[in-house]
Amino acid sequence: MSETGAGPAAPSTLPPFYRKPAAVTLERHGGMGLANETPLGFAAGSHAILLNDVEFQSAARCYPIVFTATDPCVPIAVTGLRANENLFVDAAGKWREGAYVPSYVRRYPFILAEAGDKLTLCIDEDSGLLTVGGPRPFYAEQKPAEVLQQALNFCSAFHAEHQRTIEFCAALKAQGMLHEDRVQIAFAPGQSATLEGFRMIHPQRFEMLPDPVYLEWRKKGWIGLCHAHFISLGNLIELGLLTRVRAAG
């Protein structure tokens, strides 16, 4: 399945979680379907997860939202203070109750692959979530069934939201709003974790944003995104507490 659009070329390396993405086709997946449940254990080793702009308000309740030091930079939800540890996924592959689950996680095992102006729906064939037959088939009467239609709609919306998010981050960078930072958090006596290699919005520079720019950003909804970022940083303390509990076993 595919949808046309515009966007940069796909990166040469695979995105987090995905090991064997392949285009969904009738010839390759005609007799297959999707498992009834999607355990989230695949995200257990991700201490940072990509966010889109529409998720800031929900994510700010649970996670610190920071920006990567990459180019282009993107916002991420910090889900752990130690490398390869997601504090919001338990041993059974369940997300912490009441915590917001980022759409990047909910999209899995599907993803859109970009090639020029063409977007193609793919699935991670190594996800362990594909079934032979089953109640959630990919195709019915040789046409895409509801599972694929929903996946395409979700992934298409995610792609559009991501393009808007990149525009927001580019505007932050153009205004000199982002600065690299380093945070050390003690989570137990004699034990601490260091969060580094990320960027945050400089609060003083934000307060000095020129009026015309501020009005433009307000119309685009970006001022609210900035405030959500500032509020979310209070969750660093909660991550320290969760790390203490996880470290204690």
C-alpha positions as CSV (number, residue, x, y, z in Angstrom):
1,M,0.0,0.0,0.0
2,S,1.3,3.5,-0.7
3,E,0.4,7.1,-0.6
4,T,2.1,10.0,-2.5
5,G,3.6,13.0,-0.8
6,A,6.8,15.0,-0.4
7,G,9.6,14.6,2.0
8,P,13.3,14.0,2.5
9,A,14.9,10.7,1.6
10,A,14.7,7.9,4.2
11,P,17.8,7.5,6.3
12,S,20.2,4.6,5.5
13,T,20.0,3.2,9.0
14,L,16.9,1.5,10.4
15,P,14.8,3.6,12.8
16,P,14.5,2.4,16.4
17,F,12.5,-0.9,17.0
18,Y,12.5,-1.9,13.3
19,R,14.7,-4.8,12.3
20,K,13.3,-6.2,9.0
21,P,10.8,-3.7,7.5
22,A,9.2,-4.8,4.2
23,A,6.6,-3.2,2.0
24,V,3.1,-4.7,2.6
25,T,1.9,-6.4,-0.5
26,L,-0.7,-8.9,-1.4
27,E,1.9,-11.2,-3.0
28,R,4.0,-11.2,0.2
29,H,1.4,-10.9,2.9
30,G,-1.8,-12.1,1.4
31,G,-2.3,-15.0,3.8
32,M,-1.1,-13.2,6.9
33,G,-2.5,-11.0,9.6
34,L,-1.7,-9.1,12.8
35,A,-1.7,-10.6,16.3
36,N,-4.5,-9.6,18.5
37,E,-2.3,-8.1,21.1
38,T,0.9,-6.0,20.8
39,P,3.2,-6.4,23.8
40,L,5.4,-3.3,24.2
41,G,8.5,-5.1,25.3
42,F,10.2,-4.0,22.0
43,A,10.4,-0.5,23.6
44,A,12.0,-1.7,26.9
45,G,15.5,-0.8,25.8
46,S,14.6,2.8,24.6
47,H,15.4,5.5,27.1
48,A,14.3,8.2,24.6
49,I,11.4,8.1,22.1
50,L,10.5,10.4,19.3
51,L,7.6,12.8,19.8
52,N,5.4,14.9,17.5
53,D,4.0,18.3,18.2
54,V,0.5,17.1,18.8
55,E,1.7,14.9,21.7
56,F,3.4,17.6,23.8
57,Q,0.5,18.3,26.1
58,S,-0.1,14.6,26.9
59,A,3.5,13.6,27.1
60,A,4.4,16.6,29.3
61,R,2.4,14.9,32.1
62,C,4.8,12.0,32.2
63,Y,8.1,12.6,30.6
64,P,10.8,15.3,30.3
65,I,10.6,16.6,26.7
66,V,13.9,17.6,25.3
67,F,15.4,18.0,21.8
68,T,18.1,16.0,20.1
69,A,21.5,17.5,19.2
70,T,21.1,16.0,15.7
71,D,20.4,17.9,12.5
72,P,17.5,18.2,12.0
73,C,16.8,18.1,15.7
74,V,13.6,16.5,16.9
75,P,11.8,16.4,20.2
76,I,12.0,13.2,22.3
77,A,10.4,11.9,25.5
78,V,13.0,10.8,28.0
79,T,11.8,7.5,29.3
80,G,14.9,6.5,31.3
81,L,18.0,8.0,32.8
82,R,20.3,5.1,32.1
83,A,21.2,3.8,28.6
84,N,18.9,1.1,27.2
85,E,16.4,1.3,30.1
86,N,12.8,2.4,29.6
87,L,11.3,2.9,33.1
88,F,7.8,2.8,31.7
89,V,7.9,-0.8,30.3
90,D,7.8,-3.7,32.7
91,A,9.1,-7.3,32.3
92,A,5.8,-8.4,30.9
93,G,5.9,-5.8,28.1
94,K,3.2,-3.6,29.6
95,W,3.4,0.2,29.7
96,R,3.2,2.0,33.1
97,E,-0.5,2.3,33.9
98,G,-1.8,5.9,33.4
99,A,1.3,7.0,31.4
100,Y,0.9,8.4,27.9
101,V,2.2,6.0,25.2
102,P,3.9,7.9,22.4
103,S,2.5,7.4,18.9
104,Y,5.9,6.3,17.7
105,V,5.4,3.2,19.9
106,R,1.7,2.8,19.0
107,R,2.6,2.8,15.3
108,Y,4.7,-0.3,15.5
109,P,5.1,-2.7,13.7
110,F,4.0,-0.5,10.8
111,I,5.9,2.4,9.3
112,L,6.0,4.5,6.1
113,A,9.1,4.2,3.9
114,E,10.0,7.3,1.8
115,A,11.4,7.1,-1.7
116,G,11.2,10.5,-3.4
117,D,7.6,11.6,-3.4
118,K,6.3,8.1,-2.7
119,L,5.3,6.8,0.8
120,T,4.9,3.0,1.1
121,L,3.4,1.2,4.1
122,C,5.8,-1.3,5.5
123,I,5.7,-3.8,8.4
124,D,8.5,-5.1,10.5
125,E,8.5,-8.8,9.6
126,D,10.8,-9.6,12.5
127,S,8.4,-8.1,15.1
128,G,6.8,-11.4,16.1
129,L,3.4,-9.9,15.5
130,L,2.6,-11.4,12.2
131,T,0.3,-14.4,12.0
132,V,-0.7,-16.9,9.4
133,G,-4.5,-16.3,9.0
134,G,-6.1,-15.3,12.2
135,P,-8.9,-12.8,13.1
136,R,-7.1,-9.7,11.9
137,P,-6.1,-10.4,8.2
138,F,-4.2,-7.9,6.1
139,Y,-6.3,-8.7,3.0
140,A,-9.9,-9.7,2.4
141,E,-11.0,-10.8,-1.0
142,Q,-7.5,-9.6,-2.3
143,K,-8.2,-6.1,-1.0
144,P,-6.6,-4.3,2.0
145,A,-8.6,-5.2,5.1
146,E,-9.4,-2.9,8.0
147,V,-6.1,-3.6,9.7
148,L,-4.1,-2.2,6.8
149,Q,-6.5,0.8,6.3
150,Q,-6.1,1.8,9.9
151,A,-2.4,1.3,9.8
152,L,-2.1,3.5,6.7
153,N,-4.2,6.2,8.2
154,F,-2.3,6.2,11.4
155,C,1.1,6.2,9.7
156,S,0.1,8.9,7.2
157,A,-1.1,11.2,10.1
158,F,2.1,10.5,12.0
159,H,4.2,11.5,8.9
160,A,2.3,14.8,8.5
161,E,2.7,15.6,12.1
162,H,6.4,14.8,12.0
163,Q,6.9,17.3,9.1
164,R,5.2,20.0,11.2
165,T,7.3,19.1,14.2
166,I,10.5,19.5,12.1
167,E,9.3,22.9,11.0
168,F,8.9,23.9,14.7
169,C,12.3,22.6,15.7
170,A,13.9,24.5,12.7
171,A,12.2,27.7,13.9
172,L,13.6,27.2,17.4
173,K,17.1,26.7,16.0
174,A,16.8,29.7,13.7
175,Q,15.9,32.0,16.6
176,G,18.8,30.7,18.7
177,M,16.4,29.2,21.3
178,L,18.1,25.8,21.8
179,H,21.1,25.2,24.0
180,E,22.9,22.0,24.9
181,D,22.7,20.9,28.5
182,R,23.7,18.2,30.9
183,V,21.8,17.0,34.0
184,Q,23.0,14.8,36.8
185,I,20.3,13.2,38.9
186,A,21.0,11.3,42.1
187,F,18.6,8.4,42.5
188,A,20.1,6.6,45.5
189,P,23.0,7.2,48.0
190,G,26.2,7.1,46.0
191,Q,24.4,6.5,42.7
192,S,23.5,9.0,40.0
193,A,22.7,9.1,36.3
194,T,23.8,11.8,33.8
195,L,21.5,12.9,31.0
196,E,23.5,14.6,28.3
197,G,23.8,15.2,24.6
198,F,20.4,16.9,24.3
199,R,19.1,20.5,23.9
200,M,16.5,22.5,25.8
201,I,14.8,25.8,25.0
202,H,16.6,28.7,26.8
203,P,14.0,30.3,29.0
204,Q,15.5,33.8,28.9
205,R,15.8,33.8,25.2
206,F,12.2,32.6,24.9
207,E,11.1,35.5,27.1
208,M,13.0,37.9,24.8
209,L,11.3,36.6,21.6
210,P,10.5,39.5,19.3
211,D,6.8,40.4,19.3
212,P,6.2,39.7,15.6
213,V,7.8,36.3,16.0
214,Y,5.9,35.6,19.2
215,L,2.6,36.4,17.5
216,E,3.4,34.2,14.5
217,W,4.4,31.3,16.8
218,R,1.2,31.8,18.8
219,K,-0.9,31.4,15.6
220,K,0.9,28.2,14.8
221,G,0.5,26.8,18.3
222,W,4.2,26.8,19.0
223,I,4.1,29.0,22.1
224,G,2.0,26.2,23.8
225,L,4.6,23.7,22.7
226,C,7.4,25.7,24.4
227,H,5.4,26.0,27.6
228,A,4.7,22.2,27.6
229,H,8.5,21.7,27.2
230,F,9.2,23.8,30.2
231,I,6.6,22.2,32.4
232,S,7.7,18.7,31.4
233,L,11.2,19.2,32.8
234,G,9.8,18.8,36.3
235,N,9.4,15.1,35.4
236,L,13.2,14.6,35.8
237,I,12.6,14.2,39.5
238,E,10.0,11.5,38.9
239,L,12.5,9.7,36.6
240,G,15.0,9.7,39.4
241,L,12.4,8.1,41.8
242,L,11.5,5.5,39.2
243,T,15.2,4.7,38.6
244,R,15.7,4.2,42.3
245,V,12.8,1.7,42.4
246,R,14.1,-0.2,39.3
247,A,17.7,-0.3,40.7
248,A,16.4,-1.7,43.9
249,G,14.9,-4.6,42.0
